[in-house]
Amino acid sequence: MPYEHLTVRREGAVEYLTLNRPDVRNAFNDLVITELTDWARAAREAAERHEIRAVVLAGAGKMFCAGADVTWMSKTIGYTQEENLRDAQAMARMFSAIDELPVAVIGRIQGAALGGGAGLAAVCDIVIAAEDAVFGFTEVKLGIIPAVISPFALAKIGRSAARELFLTGARFSAERAKEIGLVHAVVAAGDLDTKVDEYVREISTAGPEAVGAAKALIPQVWGRNPDAAMALTSQAIAGRRVSPEGQEGLTAFLDKRRARWTDQ
């Protein structure tokens, strides 16, 4: 379907999603949230049909995403608590829908990722940032808090970094973002697409169903000790070994040939 604030193109099994509001630094408003939620639903269905194996999430223009749109924020000042609750729940559902996609989501960050933009980076599985990119959980500067994005940000950066960055609202560099786990690779701005392509190629050599299963396994195992996780992890690997994809991958390895999915 056509979107007003998103552009979507598909190249082979890779979906390229771009926030397309460069005049307002790709900031969120209620329509962007609705469109991203609808897109995520469609992307999940495409992934389940084995039509896409990776998503590249980017922002048009000079900035990835500046967080909330000023015009939209001005409207929320007059909202009741119930209206604000509905608004926040819609945004939470959007982040969850992207976070739970059964394919790898690669974030391509240039300029800045602030507030909800940093939250978008947090729901990406792999984040590549330009060396001059700036990040920030800046909500406290406005007298509010990074509440909706906190589960995703904490899963990436941990409690210690969150105590500093949530409480100060300070902006920080791409290198610092890498140190705390929000970013995985920092490159020159001109090399962003090259690095994105490297990750896409790596993902294309992995079993599509295995990627989704590995992604789903992480939150299930996180925080459990090995004994508590044993039943889950044993079932998970046993199931993958007898699955058609697992059988193909193991057989291809033993036969010293490429697995069939690498040609898809």
N, C-alpha and C positions, 0 to 999 in steps of 0.2 A: 504494500500500500504506500501511497505517497505521503511524505511527512513535510510539515512546514519548517521545522527547526532541525531536522536530521537529514543527512544524506547517506544512502546505503548503496553499496555496490558489491557484487560478488565476483571474485576471480577464482575459478575452480571451486575448491572446497573452503576458501577463505572469505569471510564476510568482513568488509571494511565499513565501519560505522563512524561517522564524523558528526560531532556537534557543530551545527552550522548557524551560529549567531555571532559572527565575528565583530559586529558593530557594538555588541554589549559583552564582549569577551567570553562568549559562549556560556553566559550565566543561565542558571535554572529559573524557570517560572513554572506555573502549574501545567501549561501545555507541554513543555519539555519533559516534565515528569510523566505525564500521560503517554507521550510518544515513546519515551524510553521503555516504559512498562509494556506497551503494546509491541514494540520491537523485540523486547526480550522474550515475550510469549511466542512470537513468530519464530525467533531464532531457536528457541527450545524445540519447537515442532520440526524445524528444518534439521536440527541436530539429530533428533530421534529418527528421522527418515534418512540419516547418513548423508545429507546434502552439504553440511558444513562441518569442518573439523577444527576451525579456529576463528576467532574474531579479533580484529584490530580496532581498537577504540582510540579516536583522535579528536582534536579540536581544530576547526578552521581558523586561519589567520595567525596572529602572533601569540595567542594564548590558548592553552588547553581548556581551562574552565576557571572562572573567577568566583564560583559559588553561586549565591542567590542573586537574582536580578533585583536591582534597586527599586524599580517600579513595583515588582511583585511584593518585595518586603514592605513597601509603604502601604500596600493594601492590607497586609496581615496585622498592621498596628491596630486597625479597626475591627479585626476579627474577635469573636467571642472565644472563650477557652475551648468550647466544643468545636467551633470552626477550625481553630488552630490544631486541635487534636486530629480532625479528619485530614487536614493538610499534611501533618507530620506522618500520619499513618500511610498516606499515599506515597510519600517520599520513601518511607521505610520499605514498603512493598517493592518499589522500584529498585532500590539497592539490593534487596534480597533476590529479586528476579535475575539481576545480572550476576550476582555472586554465585547463584546456584545453577547457572548454565552448565550443561554437561560437556562443554568444550573449553579449550584454553582461551582465555581472554587476555590479550596483550595490550597494555596501555602505552600509547605514544605521547609523551609529555614534552611540550615546548612552552616557553614563556612562564606560566605559573599554573599551579593547581592549588586553589585556596578554598577553605571551608568545604562545601559540598564537592568541589573539584578534587580536593584531597581525598574525600570519601570515595569518589569514583576511582581514583588511583588505588585505594585500598581494596576495592572489590575486583580489581584486575589480578589475574594469576601471575602475570609477568609484567613488570613495568620498566620501560626504557625511557630515560630522561635526558634531555639536552643538558650539557654541563653548566649552562647559565640559567637553568630552570629554577624556580622558587616555589616552595611549598609552605603551607601554613594551615593549622587548625585555628582559624582566626575568630571564631564565633564570640569568645569572651570580650573581644574588643567592641562588640555591639551589645554587650550585656546579655547575651544568650549563651548557649552551650552546644558543643558538638554531639548532641545526644543521639540522633538517629544514625549517624555514621560511626558511633563509638564501638559497637560490636565488631565491625569490620576493621576499623583502625587498630583497636587493641589486639586483634588477632595477628596483625602485621607488626606493630611496633612495640607491643608489650606495655606493662604497667608503668615502668620507670620512665620511659620516654614520654608516655602519655601524661604523666604527672607534670613534667616540665612543659610540654608543648600545648596541652589542653589548657593549662592554667595561665600560661603567659600569653597565648595567642601569637607567639613570635613566629616570624617567617624564617625559614631555614633553607639551606642550599640543597642541590641535588646530591652532592656528596654526603651530606648529613643524612638525607633521606635514605641513601644506600646503606649507611652505617647502621641505621635502626630497622632496616628491613622493608621500608615502604617502596623502595626502588631496587631493582636488580642489576641494572647496567646504566652507566653514565657515559655518554659519548658527545662528541662535537655535534652541534645542531645539524650540520650538513650530513652527518652519518646516521641520523635517526632511522631513516628508511632502510638503510643497509643492515643495521642491527635488527630491526623488525623482521626483515626477510630471513636473517640467520635463524631466528627463533621459529619462524613459520616453517622453514625447511626441517628443523629438528622435530617439530611436532608432526610433520607429514610422514616421518619414518616410524612413528609410534602407532600402536594399535588404537584406532578411534574409540572403541568401547573401553579399552584399558585406560585411556586418558580420562574418560568420564568417571570410571570406577575409582581411579586413583584420586581424582579430585574429590569425589564424594567421601572417600575413606578418611581424608585428613581431618575434617571436623568431628567425625565419629570417634576417632582414636585420640584426638588432642585432649590432653589433661588426664587421660587414664594411665594407670601404671600397666606394665606389660601383662601382669597376671589378669587384670580386669579386662584387658583388650584381647586376650588370647582367643576366646571363642569367636569373636567377631573377625579377627585377622585370619585365623585358620580357615574359617568358612569362606572368607573373601578370596584367599589364594587358591583354595581347592576348587572353588567355582570357576575362577578364571582359567585354571589349568585344563579343565574339561570342556570349557566353552569352545565353540568353533574358532573364534579369533585366537584364543590361547593355544589351541592345537595347531593352527596355522603358523603362529609365530614361533613356537618351539620346534616344529618340523622344519620350517625355513632355516632356523639357526643351525640345526643338526645337518641339514642338506647343503649348508653354505650357499644359500640363495636369498634373494630379497623376498620379504613377505609380500603377499598380493596387495595389501593395502597401500604399499608405497607407490603403486602405479595408478591409484585412484585419483 
